[in-house]
Amino acid sequence: MDNANLIEARELSRRYGMTHAVSGLSLTLRKGEILGLLGPNGAGKSTTLKMLAGCLAPSSGSIRINGIDVGENPKAAKANLGYLPEQPPVYPELTVDEYLRYAAGLHGVPSAERASAVTRAKQSCGLGDVAERLIGNLSKGYQQRVGIAQAIIHRPKVVILDEPTVGLDPNQIREIRSLIATLGQEHSVILSSHILPEIQAVCGRVMIINKGRVVYNEAVDKQARVSNVILGLKRAPDAAALKSIAGVTRVQLLPSGQLRLTVADNADPREALAEAAAKNGWGLYELRAEGKTLEEVFVELTSGEITIHESLKDAA
């Protein structure tokens, strides 16, 4: 296993009777990385996170956390992990301090270090002002903070957060989003969410799951790359002349009279197009790039209108 990978899952599958919730899924998480996990309802996101967290045994496949096989040595492997399920595992009848002391004990924090661990977790999650309040009397946003605090109280290398902002108002979402970004400075994080702007705001890489399979796995900034070029020419040449320019794979005439040029992977022919237009007197009046947004990629890969293979070829 690569020492830079804190989680390495290979060919994970999980069956419920004849239903395959997850099928042949592989995933890695590197040191210092925040990975966003996206997918429609029923895609297998929560099942995947439960398997990674050691709460659900895979039907097949293997998981290693910080080099330790979860199946062979689950206690040692999970000592490197903090997990917040979709429903925070909090006790409403306890105060924040009482619950975090209890969580510290569950996570194996030595007795002599629990007070400082509780203080550190409260500070990280902004819980100092509500330490003596009953969890059941806190807002949903603060209960989520308590859930995150229990996940990081033992200072794990990896933190897994399943829908941490579900049910929160816009202000609470911004606060939790800021907290997650801060966590990424000390922990590697896997974040599951339905909120695309949230993923774009805090994650460095996106993995999209559909029908239990990975259909996309790329850096967030890759969304900004060129996928098409819109070209406006007063005296347009034939399509063959444009396709002869490196990086141009297809030419389409738009109703507006402009041309949409499909661009090859990792290519950007705009400079070459501008030079050719000036040299040949094509009368260039518009030249701009089109790139796919994360929302467009997500809809394309999960709408069921095209196959996984075609989706990966187009989006990768």
C-alpha positions in Angstrom: 0.0 0.0 0.0 1.2 3.5 -0.9 2.2 5.3 2.3 0.4 8.4 1.2 -2.9 6.5 1.1 -4.7 6.6 4.5 -7.6 4.6 3.1 -7.4 2.0 0.3 -10.5 0.1 -0.6 -10.4 -2.5 -3.4 -13.3 -4.0 -5.3 -15.9 -3.5 -2.5 -19.2 -5.1 -3.0 -22.3 -5.3 -0.7 -25.3 -7.4 -1.5 -28.7 -7.4 0.2 -30.3 -10.6 -1.1 -30.3 -10.2 -4.9 -29.7 -6.5 -4.7 -26.2 -5.1 -5.3 -26.0 -1.9 -3.2 -22.3 -1.5 -4.1 -20.5 -3.4 -6.8 -16.7 -3.5 -7.5 -16.0 -0.1 -5.9 -12.4 1.0 -5.3 -11.4 4.1 -3.4 -8.3 5.8 -2.1 -7.9 8.7 0.3 -4.5 10.5 0.5 -3.0 12.4 3.4 -4.4 15.9 3.7 -7.2 15.3 1.1 -10.9 16.2 1.3 -12.8 13.8 -0.9 -16.4 14.6 -1.9 -18.7 11.6 -2.4 -21.7 12.3 -4.6 -24.6 10.3 -6.0 -28.4 10.2 -6.3 -30.6 8.6 -3.6 -30.0 4.9 -3.5 -26.6 5.1 -5.3 -24.8 3.3 -2.5 -23.1 6.3 -0.8 -24.1 5.5 2.8 -23.5 1.8 2.3 -20.0 2.6 1.1 -19.2 4.9 4.1 -20.5 2.3 6.5 -18.2 -0.3 5.0 -15.2 2.1 5.1 -16.0 2.9 8.8 -16.1 -0.7 9.7 -19.8 -0.6 10.6 -20.9 -2.9 7.8 -19.0 -5.9 6.5 -18.5 -6.0 2.7 -19.8 -9.0 0.8 -16.4 -9.0 -1.0 -13.4 -6.8 -1.3 -10.8 -5.3 1.2 -10.3 -2.1 3.2 -7.1 -0.9 4.7 -6.9 2.2 7.0 -3.5 3.6 7.6 -2.1 0.3 6.3 -4.2 -1.9 8.6 -6.7 -4.4 7.2 -10.1 -3.7 8.7 -11.2 -7.3 8.3 -8.1 -8.7 10.0 -7.6 -6.1 12.8 -10.7 -3.9 13.0 -10.0 -2.4 16.4 -6.5 -1.1 15.4 -7.8 0.0 12.0 -10.7 2.0 13.4 -8.5 3.7 15.9 -7.3 5.8 13.0 -10.9 6.8 12.0 -13.6 9.2 13.1 -17.1 8.7 11.8 -20.3 10.8 11.7 -23.3 8.9 10.3 -26.2 10.7 8.7 -28.0 10.6 12.1 -25.6 12.0 14.7 -25.0 9.3 17.5 -25.7 11.7 20.3 -27.5 11.3 23.6 -30.1 14.1 24.2 -30.2 13.6 27.9 -26.5 14.3 28.3 -24.7 17.6 28.4 -22.1 18.3 25.7 -19.3 17.8 28.2 -20.7 14.6 29.5 -21.2 13.1 26.1 -17.8 14.1 24.8 -16.1 12.6 27.9 -18.1 9.4 27.2 -17.1 9.5 23.5 -13.4 10.0 24.5 -13.6 6.8 26.6 -15.2 4.9 23.8 -12.4 6.0 21.4 -9.8 4.8 23.8 -8.4 8.2 25.0 -6.5 7.6 28.2 -8.2 8.9 31.4 -5.5 11.4 32.0 -5.9 12.9 28.6 -9.7 13.0 28.3 -10.2 16.5 29.8 -7.7 18.1 27.3 -9.2 16.0 24.4 -12.7 17.3 25.3 -11.5 20.9 25.5 -9.7 20.6 22.1 -12.7 19.0 20.4 -15.0 21.7 21.7 -12.7 24.4 20.6 -12.3 22.9 17.1 -16.1 22.7 16.7 -17.2 25.9 18.4 -18.9 24.3 21.3 -17.4 26.2 24.2 -20.5 28.3 24.9 -22.9 25.3 25.1 -20.7 22.8 27.0 -23.1 22.6 30.0 -26.3 22.4 28.0 -28.3 19.3 27.3 -27.7 18.1 23.8 -31.5 17.6 23.3 -32.0 21.3 23.8 -29.5 22.3 21.2 -30.3 23.4 17.6 -29.8 20.9 14.8 -26.7 22.7 13.7 -25.1 22.5 17.2 -26.1 18.8 17.4 -24.2 18.2 14.2 -21.2 20.0 15.7 -21.4 17.7 18.7 -21.4 14.7 16.3 -18.3 16.0 14.5 -16.6 16.7 17.9 -17.1 13.0 18.9 -15.6 11.9 15.5 -12.4 13.9 16.0 -11.9 13.7 19.8 -9.3 11.0 19.5 -7.4 12.9 16.8 -7.9 10.3 14.0 -6.1 10.5 10.7 -9.3 10.1 8.8 -12.8 11.6 9.3 -15.8 10.3 7.5 -18.9 12.6 7.4 -22.2 11.3 6.0 -24.5 14.2 5.0 -23.3 16.5 7.8 -25.4 19.5 6.7 -28.8 17.7 6.0 -31.7 19.5 7.6 -29.7 22.7 8.4 -30.6 26.2 7.5 -28.3 28.3 5.2 -26.4 29.9 8.0 -25.8 26.6 9.8 -24.7 25.1 6.4 -22.1 27.8 6.0 -20.8 27.3 9.6 -20.5 23.5 9.1 -18.9 24.0 5.7 -16.3 26.3 7.3 -15.7 23.7 10.1 -15.1 21.0 7.5 -12.6 23.1 5.6 -10.8 23.7 8.9 -10.8 19.9 9.7 -9.1 19.3 6.4 -6.0 21.1 7.7 -5.4 18.4 10.3 -7.3 15.3 9.0 -8.1 13.6 5.8 -11.8 13.8 5.2 -14.5 11.9 3.2 -17.6 14.1 2.8 -20.9 12.7 1.5 -23.4 15.3 0.4 -26.2 16.1 -2.1 -25.3 19.8 -2.1 -23.0 20.4 -5.1 -21.8 23.9 -4.1 -20.8 22.4 -0.7 -18.6 19.8 -2.4 -17.0 22.4 -4.7 -16.4 24.7 -1.8 -14.4 22.4 0.4 -13.3 19.3 -1.5 -10.2 18.8 -3.6 -11.5 15.7 -5.4 -15.0 14.4 -6.4 -16.1 10.8 -6.7 -19.6 10.2 -8.2 -21.3 6.9 -7.5 -24.3 5.7 -9.5 -26.0 2.3 -9.0 -23.3 1.2 -6.7 -20.4 1.9 -9.1 -17.9 4.7 -9.5 -18.6 6.6 -12.6 -16.4 9.7 -12.0 -13.3 10.4 -10.0 -11.5 13.6 -10.7 -10.1 16.7 -9.0 -12.6 19.5 -8.5 -10.6 22.0 -10.5 -10.7 19.7 -13.5 -14.3 21.0 -14.1 -12.8 24.3 -15.3 -11.0 22.7 -18.3 -12.1 23.3 -21.9 -14.6 20.9 -23.3 -15.8 23.0 -26.3 -14.8 26.2 -28.0 -17.4 28.7 -29.4 -16.0 30.3 -32.5 -17.4 33.3 -34.4 -16.0 33.9 -37.9 -17.1 36.4 -40.6 -15.6 34.2 -43.3 -15.6 30.7 -41.9 -13.5 28.0 -43.8 -14.8 24.5 -44.3 -14.9 22.0 -41.4 -11.9 20.2 -42.7 -9.7 23.3 -42.2 -10.8 23.7 -38.7 -10.4 20.0 -37.8 -6.8 20.2 -39.1 -6.0 22.4 -36.1 -4.5 20.3 -33.3 -7.1 19.6 -30.5 -10.2 20.1 -32.6 -12.2 16.8 -33.1 -15.6 18.0 -34.3 -17.2 21.1 -35.8 -20.9 22.0 -35.4 -22.7 24.9 -36.9 -25.0 26.6 -34.4 -28.3 28.4 -35.3 -26.7 31.7 -34.4 -24.1 31.2 -37.2 -21.3 30.5 -34.7 -19.4 27.3 -34.6 -19.0 24.9 -31.6 -15.7 23.0 -31.8 -15.4 19.9 -29.7 -12.0 19.7 -28.0 -9.9 16.6 -27.4 -9.0 15.6 -23.9 -6.4 17.9 -22.2 -6.3 20.1 -25.3 -6.9 23.9 -25.7 -6.7 25.0 -29.3 -7.8 28.6 -28.8 -4.3 30.2 -29.4 -3.9 28.1 -32.6 -7.4 29.1 -33.8 -6.7 32.8 -33.2 -3.4 32.5 -35.1 -5.1 30.7 -38.0 -7.9 33.2 -38.2 -5.5 36.1 -38.3 -3.3 34.4 -40.9 -6.1 33.3 -43.2 -8.4 36.4 -42.8 -11.3 34.5 -41.3 -12.6 37.6 -39.5 -12.5 36.4 -36.0 -15.1 38.2 -33.7 -15.6 35.7 -30.9 -13.5 33.0 -29.3 -14.5 31.5 -25.9 -14.2 28.3 -24.0 -17.0 26.2 -22.7 -16.4 23.9 -19.7 -18.6 21.4 -17.9 -19.8 22.4 -14.4 -19.9 19.8 -11.7 -23.7 19.9 -11.9 -23.6 19.1 -15.6 -21.2 16.2 -15.1 -23.4 14.8 -12.2 -26.6 15.0 -14.2 -25.0 13.4 -17.3 -23.6 10.5 -15.3 -26.6 9.8 -13.2 -29.5 10.5 -15.5 -29.4 7.1 -17.1 -29.4 8.5 -20.5 -25.9 7.3 -21.4 -23.8 4.4 -20.3 -21.1 4.5 -17.6 -18.4 3.8 -20.2 -19.5 6.7 -22.4 -19.8 9.0 -19.4 -16.3 8.3 -18.2 -14.9 8.8 -21.7 -16.5 12.1 -22.0 -16.0 13.4 -18.5 -12.5 12.1 -17.8 
